[in-house]
Amino acid sequence: MEVSPEAAEFVRDRGGRLWVWAARPPKCCTPAFMRAATEPPQDLSGFHLVRAGDLEVCFRGPAGRVPDVLEIGLHGRRRPKAEAYWDGCLFAL
């Protein structure tokens, strides 16, 4: 797991826990886009706690899969938010 310094500071300022999951696609043949939030999603089933330094990352991949590299970055200046990348992509491969 790779976490940018800006994203790590953003998550720390919001309690130190980040929720990362692949959003279920609306159609069966479309990719699942990665989501990240400092607040837990409604459905908490299937998440696994992973440590990234002093951060706690709760991760849920599609069908239990995991990426080779899960990257966490920060996006936006006015309203920054954490973003997750599955092997460099915004969607789970």
KOLKE-714765 format. One record per atom (N, C-alpha, C): residue in three letters; x, y, z. Coordinates in steps of 0.1 Angstrom, whole numbers, padded with zeros to 4 digits, always signed. Example, Ala and Ser with C-alpha at 12.3 -4.5 7.8 and 13.67 -1.06 7.14 Angstrom:
REM KOLKE-714765
ALA+0132-0057+0078/ALA+0123-0045+0078/ALA+0132-0033+0078/SER+0128-0022+0071/SER+0137-0011+0071/SER+0129+0000+0079/
This chain:
REM KOLKE-714765
MET+0008-0012+0000/MET+0000+0000+0000/MET+0009+0012+0000/GLU+0005+0022-0008/GLU+0012+0034-0009/GLU+0003+0046-0006/VAL+0006+0054+0004/VAL-0002+0065+0008/VAL+0006+0078+0006/SER+0001+0088-0001/SER+0008+0100-0003/SER+0009+0108+0011/PRO+0019+0116+0013/PRO+0020+0123+0025/PRO+0007+0133+0027/GLU+0002+0139+0017/GLU-0009+0147+0018/GLU-0022+0140+0022/ALA-0023+0128+0016/ALA-0035+0119+0019/ALA-0034+0115+0034/ALA-0022+0111+0038/ALA-0020+0106+0052/ALA-0024+0117+0062/GLU-0019+0129+0059/GLU-0023+0141+0068/GLU-0038+0143+0068/PHE-0044+0143+0056/PHE-0058+0144+0055/PHE-0066+0134+0063/VAL-0062+0122+0062/VAL-0069+0111+0070/VAL-0066+0112+0085/ARG-0054+0115+0089/ARG-0051+0118+0103/ARG-0059+0129+0109/ASP-0061+0140+0101/ASP-0069+0151+0106/ASP-0084+0147+0108/ARG-0088+0136+0102/ARG-0102+0132+0103/ARG-0103+0119+0111/GLY-0094+0116+0120/GLY-0095+0105+0129/GLY-0086+0093+0126/GLY-0079+0093+0115/GLY-0069+0083+0112/GLY-0074+0070+0106/ARG-0087+0069+0102/ARG-0092+0057+0096/ARG-0098+0061+0082/LEU-0095+0053+0072/LEU-0100+0055+0059/LEU-0107+0042+0054/TRP-0118+0043+0048/TRP-0126+0032+0043/TRP-0124+0032+0028/VAL-0120+0021+0022/VAL-0117+0019+0008/VAL-0125+0007+0003/TRP-0132+0009-0008/TRP-0140-0002-0014/TRP-0142+0000-0029/ALA-0144-0011-0035/ALA-0148-0011-0049/ALA-0163-0010-0050/ALA-0168+0001-0055/ALA-0183+0002-0056/ALA-0189-0007-0066/ARG-0200-0014-0062/ARG-0206-0023-0070/ARG-0211-0017-0083/PRO-0208-0022-0094/PRO-0212-0016-0107/PRO-0227-0018-0109/PRO-0234-0008-0116/PRO-0248-0010-0119/PRO-0251-0021-0129/LYS-0241-0024-0138/LYS-0243-0035-0147/LYS-0232-0045-0146/CYS-0235-0057-0149/CYS-0225-0068-0147/CYS-0212-0067-0154/CYS-0212-0060-0166/CYS-0200-0060-0174/CYS-0192-0047-0173/THR-0195-0039-0163/THR-0188-0026-0161/THR-0178-0028-0149/PRO-0167-0020-0150/PRO-0158-0022-0139/PRO-0163-0015-0126/ALA-0158-0020-0115/ALA-0161-0014-0102/ALA-0152-0003-0099/PHE-0157+0009-0097/PHE-0149+0020-0094/PHE-0145+0021-0079/MET-0133+0025-0076/MET-0128+0026-0063/MET-0134+0038-0056/ARG-0137+0036-0043/ARG-0142+0047-0035/ARG-0134+0048-0022/ALA-0132+0060-0016/ALA-0125+0061-0004/ALA-0132+0072+0004/ALA-0133+0070+0017/ALA-0140+0080+0026/ALA-0135+0079+0040/THR-0135+0090+0047/THR-0131+0090+0061/THR-0143+0086+0070/GLU-0155+0086+0064/GLU-0167+0081+0072/GLU-0171+0067+0066/PRO-0175+0058+0075/PRO-0178+0045+0070/PRO-0190+0045+0061/PRO-0190+0036+0051/PRO-0202+0035+0042/PRO-0213+0028+0049/GLN-0225+0027+0043/GLN-0236+0021+0050/GLN-0235+0006+0052/ASP-0229-0001+0042/ASP-0227-0015+0043/ASP-0213-0018+0048/LEU-0212-0023+0060/LEU-0198-0025+0066/LEU-0193-0039+0064/SER-0201-0048+0058/SER-0197-0062+0057/SER-0186-0064+0047/GLY-0177-0073+0050/GLY-0166-0076+0042/GLY-0153-0068+0042/PHE-0153-0058+0051/PHE-0141-0049+0052/PHE-0130-0056+0061/HIS-0118-0054+0057/HIS-0107-0059+0065/HIS-0097-0048+0068/LEU-0093-0048+0081/LEU-0084-0037+0085/LEU-0070-0040+0081/VAL-0064-0029+0075/VAL-0050-0030+0071/VAL-0043-0017+0076/ARG-0031-0019+0082/ARG-0024-0008+0087/ARG-0015-0002+0076/ALA-0014+0011+0076/ALA-0005+0018+0067/ALA+0002+0029+0075/GLY+0013+0025+0082/GLY+0019+0034+0091/GLY+0010+0036+0103/ASP+0007+0049+0106/ASP-0002+0051+0118/ASP-0017+0052+0114/LEU-0020+0049+0101/LEU-0033+0050+0096/LEU-0040+0036+0096/GLU-0053+0036+0098/GLU-0060+0023+0097/GLU-0068+0024+0084/VAL-0066+0015+0075/VAL-0074+0014+0062/VAL-0083+0002+0063/CYS-0096+0004+0062/CYS-0105-0006+0061/CYS-0108-0009+0046/PHE-0105-0021+0041/PHE-0105-0023+0027/PHE-0115-0035+0023/ARG-0122-0033+0013/ARG-0131-0043+0007/ARG-0130-0043-0008/GLY-0124-0054-0013/GLY-0122-0055-0028/GLY-0134-0064-0034/PRO-0136-0063-0047/PRO-0146-0071-0053/PRO-0143-0086-0052/ALA-0152-0093-0048/ALA-0151-0108-0047/ALA-0138-0112-0039/GLY-0134-0104-0029/GLY-0123-0107-0020/GLY-0109-0105-0027/ARG-0109-0100-0039/ARG-0096-0097-0045/ARG-0089-0085-0039/VAL-0076-0085-0041/VAL-0068-0073-0037/VAL-0059-0069-0048/PRO-0056-0056-0049/PRO-0047-0052-0060/PRO-0032-0055-0056/ASP-0024-0055-0066/ASP-0009-0056-0064/ASP-0005-0044-0055/VAL-0010-0032-0059/VAL-0006-0020-0052/VAL-0019-0012-0050/LEU-0023-0009-0037/LEU-0034+0000-0034/LEU-0028+0013-0031/GLU-0031+0023-0039/GLU-0025+0037-0037/GLU-0036+0046-0032/ILE-0032+0054-0022/ILE-0042+0064-0016/ILE-0036+0078-0019/GLY-0044+0086-0025/GLY-0039+0100-0028/GLY-0050+0110-0024/LEU-0047+0122-0026/LEU-0056+0133-0023/LEU-0060+0141-0035/HIS-0073+0143-0037/HIS-0077+0150-0049/HIS-0085+0162-0045/GLY-0083+0173-0053/GLY-0091+0186-0050/GLY-0084+0195-0041/ARG-0086+0208-0043/ARG-0080+0218-0035/ARG-0091+0225-0026/ARG-0102+0229-0032/ARG-0112+0235-0024/ARG-0119+0226-0015/ARG-0122+0214-0020/ARG-0129+0204-0012/ARG-0121+0191-0014/PRO-0110+0190-0007/PRO-0101+0178-0009/PRO-0108+0165-0004/LYS-0105+0154-0011/LYS-0110+0141-0007/LYS-0100+0131-0010/ALA-0100+0120-0002/ALA-0091+0109-0005/ALA-0096+0101-0017/GLU-0086+0096-0025/GLU-0090+0087-0036/GLU-0081+0075-0035/ALA-0087+0064-0040/ALA-0080+0051-0040/ALA-0078+0047-0054/TYR-0066+0041-0057/TYR-0063+0036-0070/TYR-0059+0021-0069/TRP-0065+0013-0077/TRP-0062-0001-0078/TRP-0051-0003-0089/ASP-0039-0006-0085/ASP-0028-0007-0094/ASP-0027+0005-0104/GLY-0029+0017-0098/GLY-0028+0029-0106/GLY-0041+0034-0113/CYS-0052+0026-0112/CYS-0065+0029-0119/CYS-0076+0033-0109/LEU-0085+0041-0113/LEU-0097+0044-0104/LEU-0107+0033-0104/PHE-0105+0022-0112/PHE-0114+0011-0111/PHE-0107-0001-0108/ALA-0114-0011-0102/ALA-0108-0024-0099/ALA-0107-0033-0112/LEU-0095-0038-0114/LEU-0093-0046-0126/LEU-0095-0060-0123/
